Amino acid sequence: MRTWTIRKLLNWLITQFEKNDIISPKQNAETIISHVLKMKRLDIYLHLEKEISKTLSNLILDIALRREKHEPLQYILGETEFYGYKIKVCNSVLIPRPETELLVEKIINEEKKVNSLLEIGTGSGAIAIALAKNLNAKTIDAVDISETALKTAQQNADLNNVEINFFHSDIFENVTGRYDIIVSNPPYISQTEYEQLSKEIKDHEPKSALQAKNNGLYFYEKILQNAKEHLTKSGKIYFEIGYDQADKIIEIAKENGFCNIRVFKDLNGFDRIMRIFNT
C-alpha cells in the first residue's frame, strides 16, 4: 500500500494539475492539502515528511480528480476567502473575485460615516459582510432575486457574526428606504463576452450572475433609473463595472440626473470602480 507524505502528495498534485492545464497548479495543490489537513498553506512546508492517513489522502485525491476536470476549487471545498473573511459558496452564487475587493476597499477608505447601506445583487453576501465588518453603519440591507443566494448570504453573515437584513427583491422592487450608500456588482458581461469565457466559468458558475442584457448594461440602467428615490440627499452609488463600460454608464447616469461621477482603475489599469454622487 502506498504511503503518502505531504511532499509526495504536493508534487503529485502539481504534476497532475500542470498536465490538465489548471491555472496556478502549485497554489491549487497547497490549498487542497492545507484545507483537508486543517493547516495554514505555509505550514505544510514545515511538515513535508509528515505521513498522511489513507482516509485523508483519499479525500485529497478525490478533490484533485474533480479539480482536474476544471470544477472550480471554491465550489469543491464549499468556501473561499474574500477581504480576509471566510465565505461559503455553492454553484448557485458567483465566486467572489479579487478585483471586487477593490470596490469594498474604496468604500471603506472613503466612507467614514455611513448610517445606512444597500447592496443590490448580494449573491454570497461577501460585499455586504466585508462592509459590515469595517463600517459602523446602523442599517445594512442586501437584496437578491435568488432565494438560494439569500440563504447562502445569511449563512455567511452568521458565520462572520454580522447583522445584515437580507430580503428578496428584483433590484428595488421590495426596497422602501433611503440609503447613504447603494453598492452593486451586478451581472455586466455581454452575451458575446460570455461565449468567450472559459469552460470552467461557463460550466459551473450561474449565468444569471454574470451575463446581462443590453450589452451588459441592463442592471446599471435599471438601478440608475430608480436610484434617486432610494438615496439620501448626500447619498452615493458605488458600482463595479466592466473594463470598457465606463463611458456608457456615465452617459446613462447623466440621463438620470447624476452629474458628479468618477471612475477608478484596478491594479491592471482597467476601469473597474465607479462612484456616483446624488448631488
C-alpha positions, -999 to 999 in steps of 0.1 A, spaced: 0 0 0 14 34 -10 23 57 18 17 94 11 37 122 27 28 158 23 58 162 -1 48 133 -23 12 145 -25 21 181 -32 44 171 -60 19 146 -75 -9 172 -74 12 199 -90 22 175 -118 -14 164 -124 -27 200 -125 0 210 -149 -9 181 -172 -46 193 -172 -38 230 -177 -51 241 -143 -41 277 -137 -18 282 -106 -12 244 -101 10 249 -71 -14 272 -53 -43 248 -60 -23 218 -46 -13 238 -15 -49 249 -9 -63 214 -12 -38 199 12 -40 227 37 -78 225 37 -80 188 42 -52 187 68 -66 219 85 -32 236 83 -22 270 70 -7 269 35 27 280 46 28 255 74 26 225 51 63 232 42 72 227 78 58 192 78 67 179 43 77 144 55 46 140 76 27 109 66 -10 113 57 -36 87 67 -53 67 39 -86 84 47 -72 119 43 -50 111 13 -80 95 -5 -100 127 3 -73 148 -12 -70 126 -43 -108 128 -48 -108 166 -46 -79 166 -70 -98 145 -95 -127 169 -95 -103 198 -99 -85 182 -128 -119 183 -146 -119 221 -141 -145 223 -115 -138 255 -95 -119 247 -63 -140 271 -43 -172 250 -51 -154 218 -44 -143 230 -10 -175 249 -4 -158 280 7 -134 308 -3 -119 339 13 -130 375 5 -113 405 21 -99 382 48 -133 367 57 -144 331 51 -173 329 27 -193 297 19 -201 293 -18 -221 269 -39 -229 268 -76 -260 290 -71 -238 320 -63 -209 337 -81 -174 331 -67 -162 364 -53 -133 378 -73 -102 396 -60 -110 427 -81 -143 431 -62 -122 436 -30 -112 469 -46 -148 480 -45 -150 472 -8 -117 489 -2 -128 521 -19 -159 524 2 -141 516 34 -115 542 27 -138 570 16 -169 565 37 -162 572 74 -198 580 84 -224 557 69 -258 553 86 -275 531 60 -263 510 31 -280 488 5 -263 462 -16 -282 452 -48 -275 416 -60 -257 403 -29 -251 368 -40 -230 351 -14 -232 382 7 -194 388 5 -195 425 -2 -222 433 25 -203 412 50 -169 429 44 -186 463 47 -205 454 78 -172 443 94 -155 476 86 -182 503 87 -203 514 116 -235 516 96 -267 513 116 -285 496 88 -272 473 61 -297 458 38 -289 434 10 -312 421 -18 -311 394 -44 -336 378 -67 -324 343 -59 -338 327 -27 -309 302 -27 -284 331 -28 -301 348 1 -299 316 22 -262 313 14 -257 350 23 -275 346 56 -253 316 65 -222 337 57 -234 366 78 -240 342 107 -205 327 101 -189 361 103 -211 374 131 -226 404 114 -261 418 113 -274 423 78 -311 424 66 -313 401 36 -345 401 16 -359 391 -18 -361 419 -43 -357 423 -81 -335 454 -78 -357 480 -60 -389 460 -62 -392 455 -25 -370 483 -13 -387 511 6 -359 530 24 -334 556 15 -297 550 19 -264 568 23 -247 542 1 -260 519 -27 -235 494 -38 -237 468 -66 -215 445 -85 -243 434 -109 -240 410 -138 -223 430 -165 -209 406 -192 -225 408 -226 -237 377 -244 -207 379 -268 -182 382 -240 -200 354 -221 -194 330 -250 -157 337 -248 -154 328 -211 -135 297 -200 -155 264 -197 -146 264 -160 -168 295 -156 -195 287 -181 -200 251 -170 -201 259 -133 -210 294 -123 -245 308 -126 -250 326 -159 -276 349 -143 -249 363 -120 -225 370 -149 -244 380 -181 -268 409 -186 -289 421 -215 -282 453 -234 -246 445 -239 -241 440 -202 -257 474 -192 -292 462 -182 -287 464 -144 -269 497 -145 -298 511 -164 -324 498 -140 -305 509 -109 -298 544 -122 -334 549 -134 -347 544 -98 -318 552 -75 -327 588 -67 -358 575 -50 -337 554 -26 -307 577 -19 -304 603 8 -296 638 -3 -259 633 0 -260 596 -9 -237 578 -33 -237 549 -56 -207 526 -59 -205 501 -89 -181 475 -101 -180 479 -139 -166 461 -169 -133 474 -183 -149 490 -214 -182 502 -199 -174 535 -181 -184 559 -209 -217 542 -215 -226 540 -178 -216 577 -173 -240 585 -201 -268 565 -185 -261 582 -152 -263 617 -167 -296 608 -184 -310 600 -150 -299 633 -133 -264 623 -120 -235 645 -128 -208 640 -102 -192 608 -114 -157 594 -110 -141 562 -123 -112 543 -106 -89 518 -122 -80 483 -109 -44 471 -104 -41 462 -141 -50 498 -152 -86 489 -163 -117 509 -154 -132 489 -125 -150 511 -99 -175 539 -104 -186 564 -77 -217 585 -83 -229 613 -61 -266 621 -57 -258 658 -57 
